[in-house]
Amino acid sequence: MLVFEAKPIEAVVAINSPETIRRILDECRTIAVVGLSSDPFRASNSVSAYMKRQGYRVIAVNPNETSIFGEKAYPDLFAVPEKIELVDVFRRPQEAGKAVDQAIAVGAKAVWLQEGVIDKAAAQRALDAGLLVVMDRCWLKEHARARR
């Protein structure tokens, strides 16, 4: 006879579930944005500017930038000197896994892969490591929808 250990219902949170999105928006106030660009016409910049206006702490992670929004930019997540709660990824899908693996290593609570950023294996690694995971969704759109 097989016996399965029951998990509390609140411990079961799926990728992109409404509960996962709600928890990230409510609980993750310090956000490292991997791929954040200083170019105001890039989605990473406009979404991050919106995050800042909503009261979130935004940390730029981009080895090609020195400062964004008047604050220091970091080359990778390992260089960020403070606790990161959410890692928001604006990178090509084939490069997202590196950011997810760093998010796991630095002890982030969640990862958010923006629209068009799909890496199922990396998302599964994050989920297996206990992180909250959103993939192929826009943080700004989900935040605006949740606040209606």
C-alpha positions as CSV (number, residue, x, y, z in Angstrom):
1,M,0.0,0.0,0.0
2,L,1.3,3.4,-1.0
3,V,1.1,6.2,1.6
4,F,1.4,9.8,0.7
5,E,2.2,12.6,3.1
6,A,-0.4,15.3,2.9
7,K,0.8,18.8,2.5
8,P,-1.1,21.7,4.0
9,I,-3.1,23.4,1.3
10,E,-1.3,26.7,1.7
11,A,2.1,25.0,0.9
12,V,0.9,24.0,-2.6
13,V,1.4,27.0,-4.8
14,A,1.7,26.5,-8.6
15,I,3.5,28.4,-11.3
16,N,1.4,31.4,-12.4
17,S,-1.4,30.6,-9.9
18,P,-3.4,33.6,-8.7
19,E,-2.2,32.8,-5.2
20,T,1.4,32.8,-6.3
21,I,1.0,36.2,-8.1
22,R,-0.8,37.6,-5.1
23,R,1.9,36.5,-2.6
24,I,4.7,37.9,-4.8
25,L,3.0,41.3,-5.2
26,D,2.2,41.5,-1.5
27,E,5.3,39.9,0.1
28,C,8.2,40.7,-2.2
29,R,9.1,44.4,-1.7
30,T,12.8,44.3,-2.8
31,I,13.1,43.4,-6.4
32,A,16.3,42.7,-8.4
33,V,15.6,43.3,-12.1
34,V,17.9,41.2,-14.2
35,G,18.4,42.9,-17.6
36,L,17.2,46.3,-16.5
37,S,18.1,48.9,-19.1
38,S,18.7,52.6,-18.7
39,D,16.9,53.1,-22.0
40,P,13.5,54.5,-21.1
41,F,12.0,52.9,-24.3
42,R,12.8,49.4,-23.1
43,A,10.1,47.4,-21.3
44,S,12.5,46.6,-18.5
45,N,12.9,50.3,-17.8
46,S,9.2,51.3,-17.9
47,V,8.1,48.3,-15.9
48,S,10.8,48.9,-13.2
49,A,9.9,52.7,-13.1
50,Y,6.3,51.6,-12.4
51,M,7.5,49.3,-9.7
52,K,9.3,52.1,-8.0
53,R,6.3,54.4,-8.2
54,Q,4.3,51.7,-6.5
55,G,6.8,51.8,-3.5
56,Y,8.9,48.7,-4.3
57,R,12.7,48.7,-3.9
58,V,14.2,48.1,-7.4
59,I,17.8,47.0,-7.8
60,A,19.3,47.0,-11.3
61,V,21.2,43.9,-12.4
62,N,23.0,44.4,-15.7
63,P,26.7,44.1,-16.3
64,N,26.4,46.7,-19.1
65,E,25.1,49.4,-16.8
66,T,26.7,51.4,-14.0
67,S,23.6,53.2,-12.6
68,I,19.9,53.3,-13.3
69,F,17.3,55.5,-11.7
70,G,20.2,57.2,-9.8
71,E,21.2,54.0,-8.1
72,K,24.1,51.6,-8.6
73,A,23.6,48.7,-11.0
74,Y,25.2,45.3,-10.3
75,P,26.8,42.8,-12.7
76,D,24.9,39.8,-11.3
77,L,22.8,38.8,-8.3
78,F,25.8,37.7,-6.3
79,A,27.1,41.3,-6.3
80,V,23.9,42.7,-4.8
81,P,24.8,43.6,-1.1
82,E,21.2,43.3,0.3
83,K,18.6,40.7,0.6
84,I,16.6,40.1,-2.5
85,E,13.0,38.9,-2.3
86,L,12.0,38.8,-6.0
87,V,14.2,38.3,-9.0
88,D,12.4,39.7,-12.1
89,V,14.0,38.5,-15.3
90,F,14.1,40.5,-18.5
91,R,16.5,38.3,-20.5
92,R,16.2,36.1,-23.5
93,P,14.7,32.7,-22.6
94,Q,18.0,30.9,-23.3
95,E,19.7,33.1,-20.7
96,A,16.9,33.0,-18.0
97,G,18.2,29.8,-16.4
98,K,21.4,31.5,-15.2
99,A,19.4,34.2,-13.4
100,V,17.0,31.6,-11.9
101,D,20.0,29.6,-10.6
102,Q,21.5,32.7,-9.1
103,A,18.1,33.6,-7.5
104,I,18.1,30.2,-5.9
105,A,21.7,30.5,-4.7
106,V,21.2,34.0,-3.1
107,G,18.1,32.8,-1.3
108,A,15.4,34.9,-3.1
109,K,11.8,34.1,-2.2
110,A,10.5,34.3,-5.8
111,V,11.3,34.6,-9.5
112,W,9.3,36.3,-12.2
113,L,10.1,35.6,-15.8
114,Q,8.6,38.4,-17.9
115,E,6.3,38.0,-21.0
116,G,8.1,36.0,-23.6
117,V,10.7,34.6,-21.1
118,I,9.9,30.9,-21.0
119,D,12.3,28.4,-19.5
120,K,10.3,25.5,-18.1
121,A,13.3,23.7,-16.7
122,A,14.5,26.8,-14.9
123,A,11.0,27.4,-13.5
124,Q,10.9,23.9,-12.3
125,R,14.3,24.2,-10.6
126,A,13.0,27.3,-8.8
127,L,9.8,25.6,-7.8
128,D,11.7,22.6,-6.5
129,A,14.0,24.9,-4.5
130,G,10.9,26.3,-2.8
131,L,10.6,29.6,-4.6
132,L,7.4,31.2,-5.8
133,V,7.4,31.2,-9.6
134,V,5.7,33.2,-12.4
135,M,6.6,32.7,-16.0
136,D,5.6,34.5,-19.3
137,R,3.6,37.2,-17.5
138,C,4.1,40.9,-17.2
139,W,4.6,42.2,-13.6
140,L,3.1,45.6,-14.4
141,K,0.0,44.1,-16.0
142,E,-0.5,41.7,-13.1
143,H,0.0,44.4,-10.5
144,A,-2.5,46.7,-12.2
145,R,-5.0,43.9,-12.5
146,A,-4.6,43.0,-8.8
147,R,-5.1,46.6,-7.7
148,R,-8.5,47.0,-9.6
